[in-house]
Structures are given as structure tokens and as C-alpha cells.
């Protein structure tokens, strides 16, 4: 008995057509033309949906930013302002009578909070804008557009992530300050607590009222917000972010200065170190306050650069010199191929 089986195929593969065409020179060099068509590939391409137009994507992104991101940003900013001015209740830690660590006179700030705010907000944007504008000088694809506008669009994406990390850092700082309520080294001078006049030796006082008339109510409230140092955290965050950005985006050893970028990085590092140290020389913070603030700023930089900015991995600018060098390499490869021994290709 002979059994017959019928084989059914799911897909019918097309036949491949191969053509061998001799070169015009007739030196034994052939070109092979292999063409094939697959019905499966055609069906797959047909099933793919076209992407949404860029205008629609931009409109959706705009409404998300307007209705979701902006209210959240305003809410967080309002919370920080209310905590800073003392509108919301916060904890005040007690003190020991005649504590020498809290008896320094108030002499002001070397770096005021307004100066720190201007440096944190303005300097990074100006620096990144200048760097991206210089990087687009040799770009063939943006020669018809304004370089300042094109670079500003690129910088706005990085700057948005930078501000997002700074807001997170500042929010955590304000909450920790209000929860801990640690007195500053100038606590007695700023607050002049009523219980300090009647307490004896090193007695611990947990409840008191500030009676100072030399300083404003804001400074009296701020006298119990020493831990951690916001100046140290924001300066470390801003300085290290700019130094890291310059390392990733501004270094180019082709037709540019060799010492300019390292000099700018040194200035960023100096700012990140001098500002926290000034909080110690001004007797505005204890050393552990400055250390905790610097660690928080460093962690914020790592989160912003590695998570939000993806380590500044945006594509670099394609210059005419790079294109010329790549074309030269391609011409050399073709010459080496044509100069080799002729080979006959059998299909």
C-alpha cells in the first residue's frame, strides 16, 4: 500500500532573481543585482498606521503642559513660598542655655539668596545657549534658519529638565528645614528668646518666644531653619550641572580653544565649593548643615543628568569637515576595491 501525503505551505516564498552584469570596462568586475519581493513584507507595511502629524503632537503636548504641568509647578512653588515665609506651621527645635555654638553675631550673607537665585536660574540657560549656538556654526542643515532660534529650541528641552530637578531639590530642602527646625549659629542674636534670660547653665529649653526687635520677623523664623543648607545644595547643583554639561557638549578639539572649556569648568567647581564654605565663615550654618546640603545637591545632579537629561546624549552637530572626511574614506575604500584582483562572481 502506498500512502500519499500532501504538503501545505503557509507562506510561498518568491523566487529570487539574480543578474550578473559585466562592468563597462570589461576588466572582469561584475555587479550582482538581487531583487526579491515578499507578500508578507508588503502586508506588514500595509498594516502599519501612519504617525500623527507633528502639529497634532505639538498641540497635545501643549495642552498637557498647560493643564497638568503648570498647575503642579504653581502648587509646588506656592508651597515653598508659604513654608519659607512662615505662613504654614513648622517645627522649632529647642536650645541649651548659653550654648556657644548658637551665640555668634549675625553679620549677613556673602552670597545673598537673591544672588543664588539669579545664578541658579539665569547662568545655566545663557551658558547652554552659547554652547549650542557655537556647535551649530558648521551645521549644513540649519544654515537657512536662525542659529539662535534653533539653538534656543534645543536648550529649552535641557533647561526644562534642569529646572525640574532644581524644583525637586528646593522642595525637599524646604520640607526638611520645617520638619527639623534646627537653630542656626546666630540663633541667640536673631531670635533673642525670652527663656534665655532666666535659664541656668546648660538647661534645655523646648518652648520659647522670639523677642528680638533688631531683625524682621522673617529672620526670626529663619533662625530655626539651619538644617540643611539651601545655599550649599543649590550652588553644588548648579555648579556641577554646568561642569558636567560642558564636559559632554562643549569639548571639541577641532578648530576651537583648548583651555576655554576647562577654565569655565574650574569656575563652576569654584562656585560649588566657595558658596558652601561661605556659609561656615558667615556663621550661618553648622558644618553638618553644609555637608547635608552638598550631598542633596550632588544627588539632585545625578538624578537630573542621568535620568532626566539622559547624560546629554542628544546627537552631535554634523559639520562639513566630518562629511568631507567620511566622503574621503569612502573614496579610498572604492579605490582599494577596484585596485584588487578581479574576481568572477558565479550566481
Buried (B, 14 or more C-beta within 10 A) or exposed (E): EEEEEEEEEEEEEEEEEEEEEEEEEEEEBBEEEEEEEEEEEEEEEEEEEEEEEEEEEEEEEEEEEEEEEEEEBEEBEEBBEEBBEBEEEBEBBBBBBBBEEBBBEBEEBBBEEEEBEEBBBEBBBEBBBEBBBBBBEBBEEBEEEEBEEBBBEBBEEBBBBBBBBBBBBBBBBBBBBBEBBBBBBBBBBBBBBBBBEEBEEEEEBEEBEBEBEEBEEEBBBBBBBBBBBBBBBBBBBBBBBBBBBBEBBBEBEEEEEEEEBBEBBEEBBEBBBBBBEBBBEBBBBBEEBBBBBBBBBBBBBEBBBEEBBEEBEBEEBEBEEEEEEEEEEEEEEEEEEEEEEEEEEEE
